């Protein structure tokens, strides 16, 4: 109540002094200055419109803001808004919010200085005022409100200073009211910024959830392929061992021994995605020994892996995939078979390069396959090493293909990976 009375008293005194000045000047005029009736009528009429307009302003401010205090009654509004974005991104959010305001025009944005200025048409809240020409509160009222937003960098965030005011000098506040329009503009900007930040956060969360889902689907697809490959190989091996038990029991026994070694190294991979180069090499050699029994002299194997590199972490079944590719697409299509080389070296950057090479058909379009196996290898390397590992597939000389996996000597910690 006190704030309302103070506001009414302030604007009444200001207009009262202005009216007294006008009446004093009128009274000093010769002849017509003696007529008191026009002066009295002017005084009552002007002061009545001023007080009525002041009450209208009070009621509209309460309607818009829900309260009446010095902040809501003021024609000039200031807001400090913290935006949890880098200053440039915060500026983009503020500029977009300003351009959304109804009646906005003449928007001037300076990205280098992080400032936005605009004019906003002052609305006719109750239609075109019927007494506009005679209403003293509208004599000097501007047609536009001004808006200025300045973004101040504050570390990883931006602080917005927002000023909404009439397009008139500050002294006019003693005689004019804005009917809460600048309070509405300031609140609208704050709401628009909050909404845009909320939309941005929801998009980021949705993107993160989609990435996590895609990662889970990729891993599930890899596990499914793994589960499909092993039974196929197991079936073929057991079928071959069954035939050999009749014609060559010794070779059948050797094949089953290699199969046991292969399964011993394969079964733990269902629970642990990571293995070591030594374990994967044992699995690959057991697989190749089984194939040597089936292919006979058509398959030769050469291994050159230093003992010091056997402890290198390596994703399970990855070396096996390259070996299977070399056999299926390189050597099996050739009548005379060929050789598979397994090599490992430490490069100049300290990483370990593991190569599976063959002297088979090479990049033959009829035997190159679909590329799903190599695609899965690359995807697993990306998920596991976050760009620190790679797969290179090149032509071998004089024939065949060489596939090289390059991995760090130690597995990155979970905090360093993009899980």
C-alpha angles and dihedrals in degrees: 000000000000092000091052093050091047091050092049091045092049097051092040093053092046093051091039091058091046091050092047089053092051092046090048091053090046092051091053092060115103119251099349091052089072091065104093098180097076090049093050092046092049091049096050094041094049096044091047092054091045093052092044091050091048091053090048089053091050093051094046092049090052089047093051102036101027090229141056118226140126092281097051095040094053117103089215118063129195128189133183110205125184114212116193092220136093112276095255093050090045089053091053090051092049094047092050091048092051093050090054094062115112112251095013118151143155092041112185116188124185110189095185092058093032093232133135124191127182144162121231121200110241106238125232095237096189100026124268106338108247092210097041092128092049102034107100093204089063099042093092099018112133123233093227141043121218128229128194125179123184123187116210117196112238108178109283093352139059128233115211121206108198123192123184118182143147120273090250136085121276095252089066089070088080090063107025137061127200097206090236095296094132091047087054092049093050092048092046092054091048091050092048092051091049091049094049093048089048091051090049092051091049091051091049091049091047091049091049091048091049091049091050090048092049090050091051091048091049092051091046090051091050092050090049092052090048090052090049096049098049097055090047092054091042092053094051093047094050090047090053092047090051091055093046093052087072100042106025114011092177093058090044090054091049091049092051090048091054089046090054089051091049093050092046089060095038104051097066090056090075089069102032123044092197127070135156133262090248094055093044090049091053090050092049093047092049088051092048092047089055090051091047088059090050097041098034116192091355090083127060125176129203122187127195109169119141116232091234092064099051092093093057110126112245131172112259118262093008095111088042091057091055092047092050090050091051091052099040100041101024114034109016093063090055117086092214095045117211147209134303118206123202113194138165130191139167111237130213092271092057094253124130118243116201115191132194111190135173138182095224135115095314121199095354112158090217094056104027094097127206098302093234093126094054091042090055091049091054092046092051091049090051094049095043102040104025096225097323093105134053146184122222123188117190139160115274121225125275091359141340133041134289118206117190127191114199116196137166115264089241129040112251115249118253091255090059095050128082098238 
